[in-house]
């Protein structure tokens, strides 16, 4: 996409194009496991913070709570995550990566890091860091 077209499309579409670039990097790893991008986001969240409750996963992975159980069921069936009763509160369920899930989550993270490295090569470290900081602000501004 050219610079002129990018500036004319607006924030929403520019973010969608950026998301598409990230998806293009991780999609081959997901397709090999017959998984969706939503599955990938769940794995990414659990890689950073294992043992989350379902509601915490839904919020962190930006996945509708209504579909989360089905998505996690698929990950359990694929032996990528483990679902256990929370030892601190027997009414809650917590989810963590299996060793197989951790390996896949590491591959997904590496694919994203490679894209970030490419971004840094184009923008330079300072601009790339500023962009990442600014993007992290969006949920707080829009929310």
Backbone bond lengths (Angstrom), bond angles and torsions (degrees), N, CA, C in turn:
res aa  C-N    CA-C-N  psi(-1)  N-CA   C-N-CA  omega(-1)  CA-C   N-CA-C  phi
1 X - - - 1.445 - - 1.520 107.49 -
2 X 1.302 118.44 134.20 1.455 122.18 -178.42 1.519 110.82 -76.86
3 X 1.350 115.48 162.98 1.464 120.03 -179.85 1.520 111.79 -61.89
4 X 1.320 117.45 -42.12 1.458 120.55 -178.15 1.518 109.98 -62.67
5 X 1.316 117.22 -47.20 1.461 120.07 -179.56 1.522 110.99 -64.73
6 X 1.320 117.90 -38.81 1.460 120.71 -179.45 1.517 110.49 -61.41
7 X 1.328 117.47 -45.11 1.459 119.80 -177.75 1.522 111.79 -69.42
8 X 1.312 118.02 -22.16 1.462 121.25 -177.70 1.527 113.09 -87.19
9 X 1.327 118.60 -16.10 1.462 120.01 -172.67 1.520 113.82 -83.22
10 X 1.291 118.63 -21.94 1.447 121.00 -179.12 1.524 111.81 93.80
11 X 1.302 114.32 166.81 1.453 121.53 -174.69 1.520 113.28 -60.88
12 X 1.305 117.26 -47.45 1.461 120.86 -175.60 1.526 111.92 -58.85
13 X 1.302 116.32 -47.64 1.463 119.37 -179.08 1.526 111.57 -71.76
14 X 1.320 117.63 -35.86 1.469 120.25 177.25 1.528 110.20 -62.27
15 X 1.339 116.81 -41.13 1.459 120.13 177.59 1.522 111.25 -66.04
16 X 1.315 116.23 -37.27 1.472 120.34 178.79 1.533 110.37 -63.62
17 X 1.333 117.01 -40.18 1.468 120.60 177.32 1.527 110.55 -65.21
18 X 1.328 116.53 -39.53 1.466 120.11 177.73 1.527 110.07 -64.11
19 X 1.336 116.54 -42.81 1.467 120.08 178.15 1.528 110.50 -61.85
20 X 1.316 116.50 -38.34 1.465 120.59 178.66 1.536 110.88 -61.80
21 X 1.317 117.00 -39.43 1.469 120.87 178.68 1.528 110.84 -63.77
22 X 1.330 116.73 -40.69 1.463 120.60 178.36 1.525 109.49 -66.54
23 X 1.325 116.55 -45.00 1.473 120.58 179.37 1.524 111.36 -57.79
24 X 1.321 116.58 -40.84 1.465 120.16 -178.57 1.523 111.17 -59.74
25 X 1.329 117.43 -31.81 1.460 121.41 179.79 1.527 112.29 -77.40
26 X 1.337 117.25 -36.50 1.466 118.99 -174.61 1.524 113.25 -96.32
27 X 1.330 117.36 -19.46 1.463 121.16 -174.99 1.534 114.13 -55.31
28 X 1.325 119.54 -41.90 1.478 118.21 179.56 1.525 112.90 -58.95
29 X 1.321 117.20 -37.21 1.468 121.02 179.07 1.530 110.61 -68.05
30 X 1.322 116.46 -38.35 1.467 121.21 179.05 1.520 111.32 -70.86
31 X 1.327 116.27 -43.78 1.466 120.36 -179.19 1.521 111.17 -61.81
32 X 1.320 117.04 -34.49 1.470 120.42 179.15 1.529 111.05 -61.55
33 X 1.328 116.54 -25.02 1.466 121.90 179.28 1.532 111.68 -105.50
34 X 1.335 116.94 3.76 1.463 122.76 -177.11 1.531 110.96 59.25
35 X 1.332 115.21 46.16 1.456 121.99 -179.06 1.523 110.79 -116.95
36 X 1.332 114.99 162.22 1.456 122.04 179.09 1.525 110.55 -100.33
37 X 1.314 116.28 171.94 1.457 121.47 176.21 1.526 110.41 -61.58
38 X 1.325 116.98 -35.36 1.465 119.84 177.91 1.526 110.57 -61.96
39 X 1.330 117.03 -40.46 1.470 120.10 174.97 1.532 109.74 -59.41
40 X 1.314 115.88 -42.72 1.461 120.69 179.93 1.515 112.26 -61.14
41 X 1.332 116.56 -39.93 1.467 119.75 178.52 1.531 110.75 -65.66
42 X 1.330 116.70 -38.74 1.471 120.38 177.66 1.523 109.81 -62.88
43 X 1.328 116.97 -45.72 1.468 120.68 178.80 1.530 110.94 -61.06
44 X 1.324 116.27 -40.99 1.462 120.40 -179.73 1.526 111.25 -63.10
45 X 1.310 116.53 -42.44 1.469 120.73 179.22 1.523 110.42 -64.57
46 X 1.332 116.79 -44.69 1.464 120.46 -178.92 1.526 111.93 -69.25
47 X 1.307 117.38 -25.99 1.465 121.25 175.95 1.520 109.75 -65.23
48 X 1.316 115.98 -39.33 1.462 121.09 -178.85 1.527 111.08 -77.61
49 X 1.334 115.64 -40.81 1.467 119.52 -176.12 1.523 110.78 -140.87
50 X 1.324 117.03 91.10 1.474 120.23 179.56 1.529 111.31 -71.13
51 X 1.318 115.31 157.97 1.452 120.61 175.33 1.509 114.68 80.45
52 X 1.315 117.36 26.52 1.467 121.54 179.56 1.524 111.20 -81.19
53 X 1.328 114.98 153.11 1.459 119.87 172.69 1.520 108.68 -77.38
54 X 1.306 116.11 165.27 1.463 120.97 -179.37 1.535 111.06 -60.56
55 X 1.314 118.10 -42.17 1.467 119.78 -179.15 1.527 111.13 -65.70
56 X 1.321 117.28 -36.34 1.465 120.48 177.78 1.528 110.71 -67.19
57 X 1.324 116.49 -39.09 1.466 120.45 177.81 1.526 109.92 -63.46
58 X 1.321 116.62 -46.58 1.469 120.69 -179.04 1.523 110.37 -55.77
59 X 1.314 116.53 -46.30 1.464 120.46 -178.89 1.527 111.70 -67.57
60 X 1.313 116.92 -48.78 1.467 120.97 -175.80 1.523 113.10 -68.60
61 X 1.327 116.82 -36.23 1.469 120.94 -177.83 1.528 112.71 -89.68
62 X 1.311 116.75 -1.03 1.465 123.08 -178.70 1.534 109.64 53.79
63 X 1.331 113.61 54.08 1.467 122.09 179.74 1.529 106.83 -122.48
64 X 1.322 118.33 131.50 1.467 119.32 178.54 1.531 110.92 -57.48
65 X 1.316 115.75 132.35 1.465 121.03 -178.99 1.526 111.40 -56.54
66 X 1.325 116.38 -33.14 1.467 120.63 -178.30 1.527 112.74 -64.32
67 X 1.322 117.93 -26.24 1.471 120.51 -179.04 1.529 112.77 -105.24
68 X 1.325 117.22 -6.57 1.460 120.15 -174.70 1.524 112.67 -61.67
69 X 1.319 117.71 -43.75 1.469 119.77 -177.73 1.520 110.55 -58.57
70 X 1.320 117.46 -44.08 1.468 121.09 178.80 1.530 110.68 -62.15
71 X 1.332 117.09 -42.15 1.459 120.52 179.90 1.527 111.25 -66.02
72 X 1.323 117.19 -43.40 1.463 120.75 179.17 1.528 110.21 -67.72
73 X 1.334 117.25 -37.79 1.472 119.87 175.72 1.526 110.68 -54.62
74 X 1.312 116.63 -43.86 1.473 121.45 179.89 1.533 110.54 -63.33
75 X 1.321 116.77 -40.33 1.463 120.30 178.68 1.526 111.68 -68.03
76 X 1.327 116.77 -35.25 1.466 121.03 175.98 1.526 109.49 -66.04
77 X 1.338 116.98 -46.72 1.471 121.95 178.95 1.522 111.42 -58.37
78 X 1.325 116.74 -33.78 1.470 121.79 -179.91 1.523 112.65 -85.59
79 X 1.323 116.73 3.68 1.464 122.66 -179.78 1.524 112.39 60.84
80 X 1.332 116.17 32.95 1.459 120.96 178.91 1.522 112.42 -98.25
81 X 1.327 116.84 -25.96 1.460 120.77 176.14 1.523 110.21 -133.93
82 X 1.322 114.46 159.87 1.456 122.79 176.52 1.522 107.26 -117.14
83 X 1.311 115.56 137.13 1.466 120.71 179.06 1.521 106.71 -117.12
84 X 1.325 116.27 125.78 1.452 121.37 -176.63 1.528 110.29 -135.75
85 X 1.322 116.04 158.32 1.459 121.44 172.59 1.525 107.55 -70.85
86 X 1.317 116.52 134.81 1.462 122.38 179.42 1.529 108.94 -65.79
87 X 1.336 117.53 118.77 1.465 118.95 -179.06 1.532 112.67 -61.84
88 X 1.329 117.51 -26.29 1.465 121.32 -179.76 1.523 112.64 -80.78
89 X 1.331 116.57 -24.03 1.472 120.76 -178.86 1.520 107.75 -149.90
90 X 1.294 116.62 99.72 1.472 122.81 -173.61 1.528 113.43 -61.03
91 X 1.335 118.14 -11.89 1.469 120.77 179.39 1.525 111.77 -83.30
92 X 1.328 116.50 -14.35 1.464 120.50 -176.07 1.524 111.31 -108.04
93 X 1.316 113.83 155.38 1.457 121.92 176.17 1.521 107.72 -111.78
94 X 1.327 116.59 139.01 1.456 121.58 175.23 1.531 108.65 -117.71
95 X 1.317 114.79 153.75 1.462 120.88 -175.91 1.522 108.55 -128.00
96 X 1.319 115.55 139.94 1.469 121.79 177.47 1.527 108.57 -143.20
97 X 1.312 115.47 161.53 1.463 120.77 178.32 1.522 110.74 -74.19
98 X 1.329 115.49 142.63 1.460 120.56 167.59 1.526 106.68 -80.19
99 X 1.308 118.03 175.40 1.472 119.15 177.56 1.527 110.15 -63.60
100 X 1.318 116.74 -36.83 1.484 120.92 177.10 1.532 110.17 -65.80
101 X 1.328 116.54 -41.52 1.464 121.11 177.98 1.515 112.01 -65.94
102 X 1.337 116.18 -38.20 1.462 120.26 178.62 1.528 110.84 -63.91
103 X 1.330 116.40 -39.00 1.468 120.00 178.65 1.527 110.67 -64.55
104 X 1.327 116.68 -42.41 1.467 119.97 178.24 1.529 109.94 -66.73
105 X 1.326 117.48 -43.91 1.467 120.52 179.38 1.524 110.42 -60.76
106 X 1.323 117.70 -36.56 1.470 121.25 176.68 1.529 110.79 -64.96
107 X 1.330 117.55 -40.83 1.474 120.48 177.91 1.527 110.72 -64.61
108 X 1.317 117.11 -41.01 1.463 120.53 177.93 1.526 110.43 -63.81
109 X 1.321 116.74 -43.41 1.464 120.58 179.19 1.522 110.93 -63.67
110 X 1.319 117.11 -38.03 1.468 120.78 178.50 1.527 110.74 -65.26
111 X 1.326 117.40 -39.63 1.468 120.97 177.43 1.526 110.54 -63.58
112 X 1.319 116.90 -40.10 1.470 120.27 177.13 1.527 111.03 -68.16
113 X 1.329 116.97 -39.13 1.469 120.16 177.81 1.522 110.72 -62.26
114 X 1.321 116.97 -38.57 1.470 119.86 178.86 1.526 110.18 -62.80
115 X 1.323 116.99 -40.51 1.464 120.32 177.41 1.532 109.98 -65.65
116 X 1.324 116.98 -40.70 1.465 120.11 177.71 1.526 110.49 -63.92
117 X 1.319 117.58 -37.96 1.464 120.73 176.61 1.527 110.37 -62.12
118 X 1.337 116.50 -41.46 1.467 120.34 177.17 1.525 110.44 -62.71
119 X 1.323 116.29 -40.73 1.462 120.90 178.27 1.527 110.30 -62.58
120 X 1.323 116.45 -43.67 1.457 120.56 179.17 1.530 111.26 -64.10
121 X 1.325 116.94 -34.17 1.466 120.61 178.83 1.528 110.63 -65.66
122 X 1.320 116.92 -33.33 1.460 121.19 -179.67 1.533 111.05 -83.18
123 X 1.331 116.99 -46.02 1.467 121.11 -173.81 1.518 114.18 -91.19
124 X 1.304 116.95 -24.78 1.459 120.69 -169.85 1.518 108.59 89.55
125 X 1.316 115.91 156.70 1.463 120.69 -175.37 1.525 113.08 -61.04
126 X 1.324 116.74 -43.63 1.466 120.03 -175.96 1.527 112.01 -63.26
127 X 1.326 117.11 -47.44 1.475 120.13 179.56 1.520 111.15 -67.57
128 X 1.339 117.31 -38.04 1.463 120.24 179.17 1.526 110.13 -63.91
129 X 1.334 117.40 -43.78 1.464 121.03 177.72 1.524 110.60 -61.48
130 X 1.323 116.45 -42.67 1.470 120.23 179.17 1.524 110.35 -62.84
131 X 1.315 117.08 -41.88 1.463 120.89 178.73 1.523 110.93 -61.12
132 X 1.324 117.47 -46.96 1.455 121.41 179.73 1.534 111.32 -62.39
133 X 1.329 116.90 -41.18 1.475 120.46 176.69 1.525 110.61 -62.83
134 X 1.332 115.81 -44.34 1.467 120.02 -178.83 1.523 111.61 -64.63
135 X 1.315 116.72 -40.97 1.473 119.88 178.47 1.524 111.04 -63.91
136 X 1.326 116.83 -35.87 1.468 120.44 178.39 1.527 111.81 -65.73
137 X 1.317 117.52 -22.89 1.473 121.73 178.82 1.532 112.77 -76.24
138 X 1.327 116.78 -26.55 1.463 120.10 -173.47 1.528 114.95 -52.95
139 X 1.329 119.82 -47.22 1.469 118.35 179.82 1.528 112.96 -59.60
140 X 1.315 117.46 -31.89 1.463 121.13 -178.86 1.527 111.38 -76.02
141 X 1.317 116.33 -33.20 1.470 121.19 179.14 1.533 109.87 -76.54
142 X 1.339 115.41 -45.88 1.474 120.65 -175.52 1.516 112.46 -76.38
143 X 1.343 116.52 -27.14 1.459 121.25 -173.96 1.474 112.53 -74.67
